[in-house]
């Protein structure tokens, strides 16, 4: 997973952090008792950026770890959506296996039918060939054919 793609998925967190910071700055700016200081503003902005960077680094590492271990059932999903998708995939996998089992059962039934039909038809053909090799009357041969 690339970092820019990760940031695209984390856009709501980024917008939330920016909104909270702007709201805090607006409250600070409109407070009549507090004096506005650019130094304080940039200090608050750098603290917010540091917290956001730490949060995004943590989420990025968790996402990378989850994508690497996604095949294992022991991994904890990162969100409710991921858990729901995992359950849906498991349900689909079970349905797929059931469908495959049904197809295999039908194929086995068909194969057994063909084998039994072949066995049933083989005996009269063998008798007819034997009768042809010996001198037997045609009426008897017709009876065997029918």
Secondary structure, DSSP 8 states (H G I E B T S, - for coil): --HHHHHHHTHHHHHHHHHHHHHHHHHHHH-SSS---HHHHHHHHHHHHHHHHHHHHHHHHHHHHHHHTTTSTTS--SSHHHHHHHHHHHHHHHHHHHHHHHHHHHHHHHHHHHHHHHHHHHHHHHHHHHHHHS---HHHHHHHH-
